[in-house]
Amino acid sequence: TEVVSKRKSSGLIALLVGRAATLTTMASPKLPASFTFSTTSTVNFPPQFQNRDVWVIDPVAKTSWSRSLEGASGGFTTNELNAITPANNQFYQRGERLYMTGGYGLQTAPDINGTFDELTAIDLPGIVDWVIGGAGAAKDHVRQISNPLFSVTGGAMYEMGGRTHLVFGQDFRGNYN
C-alpha cells in the first residue's frame, strides 16, 4: 500500500507510507504451500520493509527526491513515526492537504502489531519543500490526533457531500498468525 498524492499547484507527486513487497509476494500472487505466519510480528511484518521515506517526483523534469522521516530531520517520536507509516491505511486528498487514518503496523511495544487510531493531516506543499531540501523537521508539516473512531485498517476514506466517510475495514488488534 502506497499513498500517492499530487500537489496540484506544482504538478509534483508525493509518495509515502506503505510496505515494500517481499520476494515471495513479487514472484507469485500465491504464497507457497510451505508459507505460514509466525506468532512474531517482526517475522510477518519485518520492520525493514516499512517505508519510512517520502518521495517527490517531478514527472515533467523526470527528477525525483527522497528523504527519510526517521531521525532528527523527521522530528517524530517512535509512536508518531509508526502511526504515520503503517500498511493498509485509509487516505484522501482535499486541496493541498492529505488525510490518513488508521492502518496496521508495529506498535511502540516491541513485537506487537495492531491498528492505529490516528487521524493524520499532511500539508503537501510543506512536506514537498522539506523533501526537496527545506529546513526544519517533517513533523512541522504534519498534525495528528488520536481517537478510537479512526482505528480502521483495510478500509477506504472518501469525501462525499462535504463530509468525510470511513468505510469498511476492520480494527485488528495483535499479530496475524
C-alpha positions as CSV (number, residue, x, y, z in Angstrom):
1,T,0.0,0.0,0.0
2,E,1.5,3.3,-1.0
3,V,-0.2,6.7,-0.6
4,V,0.1,8.7,-3.8
5,S,-0.7,12.4,-3.7
6,K,-0.5,15.0,-6.3
7,R,0.4,18.6,-5.4
8,K,-1.9,20.3,-7.9
9,S,-0.3,23.7,-7.9
10,S,3.1,22.3,-9.0
11,G,2.4,19.0,-10.7
12,L,4.7,17.2,-8.3
13,I,3.7,13.8,-7.0
14,A,4.4,12.7,-3.4
15,L,4.7,9.1,-2.3
16,L,4.7,8.0,1.3
17,V,3.9,5.2,3.8
18,G,3.2,1.5,3.0
19,R,5.4,-1.5,2.8
20,A,7.8,-2.8,0.2
21,A,6.9,-6.2,-1.4
22,T,8.9,-9.2,-0.4
23,L,10.4,-11.6,-3.0
24,T,7.8,-14.2,-2.2
25,T,4.9,-12.0,-3.0
26,M,6.6,-10.4,-6.0
27,A,7.4,-13.8,-7.5
28,S,3.9,-15.2,-7.3
29,P,0.5,-13.9,-6.4
30,K,0.0,-17.2,-4.4
31,L,2.0,-17.9,-1.3
32,P,4.0,-21.2,-1.4
33,A,2.4,-24.1,0.4
34,S,5.2,-24.0,3.0
35,F,4.5,-20.4,3.9
36,T,3.0,-19.9,7.4
37,F,2.5,-16.9,9.6
38,S,4.7,-16.7,12.7
39,T,3.4,-15.6,16.1
40,T,6.2,-13.0,15.9
41,S,5.1,-9.8,14.3
42,T,8.6,-8.8,13.1
43,V,8.6,-12.0,11.0
44,N,5.2,-11.4,9.4
45,F,5.7,-7.6,9.0
46,P,9.5,-7.1,9.0
47,P,10.4,-3.5,10.1
48,Q,13.0,-3.2,7.4
49,F,10.1,-3.4,4.8
50,Q,8.2,-0.5,6.4
51,N,8.5,2.5,4.2
52,R,9.8,5.5,6.2
53,D,10.8,7.6,3.3
54,V,8.9,10.3,1.4
55,W,9.5,10.5,-2.3
56,V,8.7,13.5,-4.5
57,I,8.6,13.0,-8.3
58,D,8.5,15.7,-11.0
59,P,7.2,13.7,-14.0
60,V,7.8,16.6,-16.4
61,A,11.5,17.1,-15.5
62,K,11.9,13.4,-14.8
63,T,13.5,14.2,-11.5
64,S,12.9,12.7,-8.0
65,W,13.9,13.4,-4.4
66,S,13.6,11.4,-1.2
67,R,14.1,12.0,2.4
68,S,13.7,9.7,5.5
69,L,11.1,10.5,8.1
70,E,13.4,8.9,10.8
71,G,15.8,10.8,13.0
72,A,16.1,14.4,14.0
73,S,15.1,15.7,10.5
74,G,11.8,13.9,10.8
75,G,11.2,15.1,14.3
76,F,8.7,12.3,15.2
77,T,8.6,10.1,18.3
78,T,8.7,6.4,17.7
79,N,4.9,6.1,18.1
80,E,4.2,9.0,15.8
81,L,6.5,7.6,13.2
82,N,4.9,4.1,13.4
83,A,1.4,5.7,13.1
84,I,2.4,7.7,10.0
85,T,4.0,4.8,8.2
86,P,1.6,1.8,8.5
87,A,0.2,-0.6,5.9
88,N,-3.4,-0.6,4.7
89,N,-4.3,2.9,6.0
90,Q,-7.1,5.0,4.5
91,F,-6.4,8.3,2.8
92,Y,-7.8,11.0,0.6
93,Q,-6.6,14.4,-0.6
94,R,-8.5,17.6,-0.2
95,G,-6.8,20.5,-1.9
96,E,-3.2,20.6,-0.8
97,R,-3.8,18.6,2.4
98,L,-3.5,14.8,2.6
99,Y,-5.6,13.0,5.3
100,M,-4.8,9.5,6.5
101,T,-6.4,7.3,9.2
102,G,-5.5,4.1,11.0
103,G,-3.6,1.4,9.2
104,Y,-1.9,-1.7,10.6
105,G,1.7,-1.9,11.8
106,L,4.2,-2.1,14.6
107,Q,3.1,-0.5,17.8
108,T,5.5,1.1,20.3
109,A,5.6,-2.1,22.4
110,P,8.2,-4.5,20.9
111,D,6.9,-7.3,18.8
112,I,3.2,-6.2,18.8
113,N,1.2,-5.2,15.8
114,G,-2.2,-3.6,15.7
115,T,-4.5,-1.0,14.1
116,F,-3.6,2.7,14.8
117,D,-6.2,5.2,16.0
118,E,-4.7,8.3,14.5
119,L,-6.0,10.9,12.1
120,T,-3.1,12.5,10.3
121,A,-3.2,15.7,8.2
122,I,-0.2,16.4,6.0
123,D,0.4,19.8,4.5
124,L,1.6,18.8,1.0
125,P,3.4,22.0,-0.1
126,G,5.3,21.9,3.2
127,I,6.3,18.2,3.1
128,V,7.3,18.5,-0.6
129,D,9.5,21.5,0.2
130,W,11.0,19.6,3.2
131,V,11.9,16.6,1.0
132,I,13.4,18.8,-1.7
133,G,15.7,20.5,0.8
134,G,13.8,22.7,3.1
135,A,14.8,23.3,6.7
136,G,13.1,22.2,9.8
137,A,11.5,18.9,10.5
138,A,8.9,16.9,8.6
139,K,6.7,17.0,11.8
140,D,6.3,20.7,11.2
141,H,4.0,19.8,8.3
142,V,2.1,17.1,10.0
143,R,-0.7,17.1,12.5
144,Q,-2.0,14.0,14.3
145,I,-4.9,13.3,16.8
146,S,-5.9,10.0,18.3
147,N,-9.4,8.7,18.7
148,P,-10.8,5.1,18.6
149,L,-13.1,6.2,15.8
150,F,-10.0,6.2,13.5
151,S,-9.0,2.6,14.3
152,V,-9.6,1.2,10.8
153,T,-7.3,-0.8,8.6
154,G,-8.0,-2.1,5.1
155,G,-11.0,0.2,4.5
156,A,-11.4,3.3,2.4
157,M,-11.8,7.0,3.0
158,Y,-14.0,9.2,0.8
159,E,-15.3,12.8,0.9
160,M,-19.0,12.9,-0.2
161,G,-21.4,15.8,0.2
162,G,-18.8,17.8,2.2
163,R,-18.3,15.0,4.7
164,T,-15.5,12.5,5.1
165,H,-16.5,8.9,5.4
166,L,-14.5,5.9,6.6
167,V,-16.0,2.8,5.1
168,F,-15.5,-0.9,5.6
169,G,-12.2,-2.2,7.1
170,Q,-11.5,-3.6,10.5
171,D,-9.9,-2.9,13.8
172,F,-7.4,-5.7,14.2
173,R,-5.5,-6.0,17.5
174,G,-2.5,-8.2,17.8
175,N,-0.4,-10.2,15.4
176,Y,-1.6,-12.0,12.4
177,N,-0.8,-15.7,12.9
